[in-house]
Amino acid sequence: MRNIRNDLILILSLLLLIGLGTALYFGLREKEDIMVHIYYEKEKVAVLEINENRQFEINQVIIVIENQEVYVKFSTCKDQICVHQGHISSSGQTITCLPQRVVVQLVGKGVDVGI
């Protein structure tokens, strides 16, 4: 009985360490290598740094980059899915506004996601 309890404590401790390590790895990674690619009608119109706080407007869509996150602040499209999608901050994530034909894509090291 004592061996089972010790084994259980060891397994739980290892799982805790693995979880903590994973959380630290993804939480503390610097995002300086992530670039914001903005497309209009499948043509790349801008490449911006995620570290640079700014706004960008294309075809009546306002894209905001602040605090190393990107989101659509305003769009004239009817359903507002792009606005309600929220903030993105990791390489490979995208925001798409189909009615306005605008795509915002985060691209970083080791990730190359095409449209």
C-alpha positions, 0 to 999 in steps of 0.5 A, a space after each residue: 500500500 505504501 509503494 502505491 502511494 509513493 508511486 502516485 505522489 511521484 507520478 503527480 509530481 512529474 505531471 505537475 512539473 511537466 505542466 508547469 514547464 509547458 506553461 512557462 515555455 508558452 507563457 514566457 516566449 518572446 513574440 519578437 519573431 512574429 510578424 502580422 501579414 495583412 492581405 486584401 483580395 489574396 494580395 499581401 498589402 502589409 507586413 507589420 511587427 507585432 511588437 509595434 502598437 499601431 492601427 492599420 486600415 484596409 477596405 473599411 476594416 480597422 486592424 489594431 496591434 497593441 500589447 503584442 496582440 492583434 484584433 479587428 476593431 471595426 468593420 463595415 461587414 454585416 455579421 461582424 464575425 471578424 470583430 467578435 473573433 477577439 485578439 490573436 497573438 500566436 503564430 499561425 492564427 488568423 482573422 478573416 473578414 470574408 465580406 471585406 476580403 481581408 485576412 490578418 495572419 500571424 507568421 513566426 519562426 518555423 511556421 509558414 501558413 499559406 492562404 
